Amino acid sequence: MNITCVALEQGGLLRPESEPSAVAAWRAGGGPYWIHLTGARPEEVEGWLSGLGLDPELLELLKQAHGETRILALADAVFVGYPMPSDAEGQRATHFDFLCLDRLLVTMHPDLEQSAALGVGPLPRLKLREGSTAGVVCALALVHAARLRRQVVALRGAGDALTDRMDSDPWAVSLGEILALKRRVLTLGGIVDEELAVLEVLKASNLETLPLSRLAGTFQIAIEVTRATDHDIDRLDRRAGDLHRRYESALQERTSRRLGLLTVISAIFMPLTLIAGIYGMNFEGMPELHYRYGYPIALGAMALIAGGLAWYFRARWWGK
């Protein structure tokens, strides 16, 4: 488990601090502090939180809320957890959790590699509107909203590329690519919906432990960016559905053409089969059977019929 700790100073400055000294100063009434835990298993996080001397009932509630989108507003603590998309395609979303106490904010994320992308690396470079735990939460909301926005823009670019390829050649795009785009859109859409719901509830609650009223304008920006991202997800979902319908239409057209070709071939060979069947009966009263030129005449007639039908269908059907 990697632990990053900073002291929140006036003017929104972040001063690196060691974890033991920060915890000791917080217990003595100092602060506020921000401690971020990354790359930890749930039991490690639970053990570290229990070392803060938190109420066992609170620890049990936090254990039950692990890995879920949830807001726990208690008398002296606020816990919030919501999903975040992975940068790697195909990987499951992870949860970002934070526990807000008096003069202490503890954020938790299981992926150590994504810490820098979340703005909570070893030396955080977030610009805070105010040096408080609410200021950190507001700044993280902006970072996460911008991160979701970038992923949606990248996903929109992938959708545009598929559309351009399908416009030039319907068969240049496979069904697997379209379904993969739809899965990514649905997954990201669910994450955006949950994060937007969390932000809106936090703004409306204005909890005593997490007073966001002084930062309402900045926090509203994060909400509006996330809401715009949600609208873009809806448009991407419609575009992915349109691509799927276009693929199915092209597939149906190709199937119809193949069935039409089989019908034409059958129509050409049906009279030939009839002629072969008639002269294969070998009745004694059939004068053509003993005619010297009967065989080449029959072949010529069959070739003429087949060629005539092929010309007819090409002029009437293949050219359409």
Secondary structure, 3 states (H helix, E strand, C coil): CEEEEEEECHHHCEEECCHHHHHHHHHCCCCCEEEEEECCCHHHHHHHHHCCCCCHHHHHHHHHHCCCCEEEECCCCEEEEEEECCCCCCCCCEEEEEEEECCEEEEEECCCCCCCCCCCCCCCCCCCCCCCHHHHHHHHHHHHHHHHHHHHHHHHHHHHHHHHHHHHCHHHCCHHHHHHHHHHHHHHHHHHHHHHHHHHHHHHHCCCCCCCHHHHHHHHHHHHHHHHHHHHHHHHHHHHHHHHHHHHHHHHHHHHHHHHHHHHHHHHHHHHHHHHHHCCCCCCCCHHHHCCCHHHHHHHHHHHHHHHHHHHHHHHHHCC
